[in-house]
């Protein structure tokens, strides 16, 4: 017999196919040796040339496959012997693969997972607390603080709470406990979490509990939490999750806490030991100048670490960055700010960050400035409408010499959203600076002084640069006014922007704008939104979600009560009608019985019986339900309360718009041909003048038009004579009408 050696590789089967092509009988009788990784394994041969391998011999793996088959001693010449080849895949599939019951497989996996959870000591406790949590989280639940105490009693075992808050499901339980617990119990829960606060801030789920402590905790709890984070501030600011928590802590902390948080960026010396005398970065080396290089180097390394992770959108980091730029030597500033220029969009969310971004732009090279403009181009609208970001954009407009680049890269992308900008409290300042830079009627003198510090970083003359910008933007702005003049006079705030822009427009651009605006002002139906103070609306805090939900629930309860009352009333009507019908039926039955007796008597006498009429009763039965249905449908289909419309007032009567029109007239009188006054008189017909003469402020507008312009005064006299309005002016009792009459008689 010949000895055959088969080399195998672990794969997807637990059987080997021994295929004999020439002599099946000798193959079956052959002694076969199987080697797995050079280790011989005992096998058995079966009929048909199949060699089976014991699974236990393959190191516990049930998967093997034939890789290569070799014959060590081939048969001599003329001698028949076994012929070996690779197995047939189809035979493998038929013999090796069986259909898997996936439902059973999933059930087994689920059961295994449940058994693993039960092996932990906290499973039963967590399950019990979760069931209580489902009751606690309901809005209708009462005495929630008592339920939280019961939950805490169950969880007050070693570090059970610390184990729970790192899991995605049980973390919500602790968050809810921190929210609804009584103050003393909230202190106990917080005291268990505070020692591990630095690690919890970096956890995907546990950091929500830290947020709850900062939101609902007492001042002493918050103070202890901040102290627990000392020594890890830089590391936490460089973490994606913890960075937001540090931002919140810095924004809501007191001045002492802010100083201590900033000190950790100054080096390892300040991580554990804080110094009350050090209020800023400059104080660290004020008494020892030889330490300046090492301290600035430490600050630079910490900032680079955070910048590499793109986590510069943090108020604490912005404050340290501003201090770092301010203390850096002027010779090294260009080298320092060049790497930071790429992160300017992340620095515009706070006041300190915006100041740092402006300094970076001032000290950058021309190449870096172009890169900055390209970087902020996709965020221009958001930056323009941001409380601090718009300041950076104004500083850029004031310091950049390339006015064509300003038009192409800044104004053109914003032109499509011009209405959005003008409607925003901060966006309109950007538009005003393009048209009227440095105008004290638009900007505070202190703000102008701060912005003009950047003029020394440009080469062009201030007046030349500003005139070039105005020449490029006045045409599209005047076109926008001509296309939608009603928007530019839609409320008092936008009207003031319009008046300031008109003051600086020139030539045909001015005439185009005032022609369209005069037509709106002379319209009897011109109305504007009555807004008391847009600033208050901008600063108004959003409504609390929980308060909104509770109010909604109360409204639903009231609606349900009203519906129940309607239903009870309807049922009362139905029952009363049913009782009346029952009584009628009783009477009818009595009558029927009497009639039957009479009919029996009539029949006996030979008279045909008469059947009772039921049509009337059927009609009576149908009347009441239909009436009830009608009342119910009317009540149910009662339209909901319409949304309160924005209150409006006639534009010529509004005090704010009165001031706007006077500003436009005042600037118009300084021009040679007074285009606005002429255009306004061209659109004043009899109906408009009759309407205006009955309004005091409208009469004062006419007085303002004619008092300093003889041409307009003559035009007004002619108009009043042609329309026979003199009598109306004489009959009017308002001070404006009397003053107008005096001007006309002069």
Buried (B, 14 or more C-beta within 10 A) or exposed (E): EBEBBBBBEBEEBBBBBBBBEEBBEBBBEBEBBBEBEEEEBEBEBEEEBBBBBEBEBBEEEEEBBBEEBEBEEEBEEEEEBBBBEEBEEEBBEEEBEEEEEEEEEEEEEEEEEEEEEEEEEBEEBBEBBBEBBEEBBEEEEEEBBEBBBEBBEBBEEEEBBBBBBBBEEBBBBBBBBBBBBEEEBBBEBBEBBBEBBBBBBBBEBBBBBBBBBBEBBBEEBBBBBBEBBBBBBBBBBBBEBBBBBBBBBBEEBEEEBBBBBBBBBBBEBBBEEBBEEBBBBEBBBEEEEEBBEEBBEBBBEBBEBBBEEEBBBBBBBBBBBBBBBBBBEEEEBEEBBBBBBBBBBBBBBBBBBBBBBBBBBBBBEEEBBBBBBEBBEEBBBEBBBBBBBBBBBBBBBBBBBBBEEBBEBBBBBBBEBBBEBBBBBBBBBBBBBBBBBBBEEBBEEEBBEBBBEBEEBBEBEEEEBBEBBBEBBBEBBBEBBBEEBBBBBBBBBBBBBBBBBBBBBEEEBBBBBBBBBBBBBBBEEBBBBEBEEBEEEEEEEEEEEEEEEEEEEEEEEEEEEEEEEBEEBBEEBEEEBEEEBEEBEEEBEEEEEEBEEEBEEBEEEEEEEEEEEEEEBEEEBEEBBEEBEEBBEEBEEEEEEEEEEEEEBBBBBBEBBBBBBBBBBEBBBEBEEBBBBBBBBEBBEEEBBEBBBEBBBBBBBBBBBBBBBEEBBEBBBEBBEEBEBBEBBEEBEBEBBBBBBEBBEE
